[in-house]
Amino acid sequence: TAPQLAKAFIGNVWQPTVKSTFYEITPTFNLDEPRMLARLSANENPYGPSPTVRTAIKDAISLGNRYAHRDAAELIELIAEKEGVSTKHIMLGPGSSDLLEKVAFVSFPAGGNIVSADPAYMSIISTARALGAIWKPVKLTADYAHDLNGMKEAIDADTKLIYVCNPNNPTGSITNSDQLHQFCSDASSKVPVFVDEAYLEFLDDSQSHSMVNLVADGADVIVARTFSKIHGMAGLRIGYIVAQPERIASITDKVRSTMGLCSTSLKGALASFMDEAFLHECKSLNSSCRKYLVEEITSLGYEVIPSYTSFVLFPIAMNGQAFMKGMYEEGVSIRVFSIEDQPFCRVSIGTMEEMEYFVEVFKKVTA
Ligand code: PMP
């Protein structure tokens, strides 16, 4: 579209996309206004952080306030143990957004291209484009999985990074883990593969879907995780990547990895990792609220993309901006994306009350 093209060339820096019809319809108002009754636009966990995290944070503050190095080392040790790698394979960041950005900075010092699905979570792609790289989007398959053959074909001599988001945002869909494993294993012998697993924990048998074992086996794969989703710590800002020690060193040689971290958040993250009962509870509440929402929306005649995450995506039958405004005026924040000129609503899974309120407002706005 014209606005997209204009955005792509601002300051003559942003590089064009090879071809994508996907973009976010940006609201003309503030979705995070305090008056909002149901904030369903950022895929936050409505229950978190867990009571043990809240206590750990209070205790951490009462211990004084030093830089985060020691707490970071403690959390890195725990993550390394959990993921079956060494501490040199781990880097923490204030949210995985920060790590997506840092990986983009070291991957695109001189242009090149980034291959990903289309639609995908755009953070690393936007940074890559701002640095002068070109986005090579590869459409998802008809069942919203990554088109791994198509992605393989899109890789060329200028490809500096492959980005895979699994489960994918904004579609909520997954890609078969055996096929993805094979793809990452093959592709990473040529180009580093970044696998964003922000929503992994919402999957049943989640560990079997993770690509982290490829890192343990020596592949040039970078796996990203976050405490913002199932852990309910979005505002506390902690995420991490697991990658080859040389990849981690290529970032930490340039930036001190622990300076941007908050020591109280690190203490909270440690406590959250231990609180498996809370994580289990969040997953099960997410499943039941998602089931309710999908049934309600489906019964109204909409086709919801099967979701494995803490949000769902479905096409709507009205103007995207008008829909978003109508919802906003009733205190409900959601996001709207355009895929091939079709507006889609992405709604985060909130509490059951929020889901009921969403359905009530949705019926009113679309009537
Ligand atoms: N990756 C994906 C796929 C996401 O959806 C998000 C948050 N919306 C992030 C990364 C970034 O999350 P955070 O910076 O809070 O870790």
Residues whose N, C-alpha, C, O or C-beta is under 5 A from the ligand:
A	BS01	PMP	A42 G95 S96 S97 D98 Y121 C165 N169 D196 A198 T226 S228 A234 I238 G239
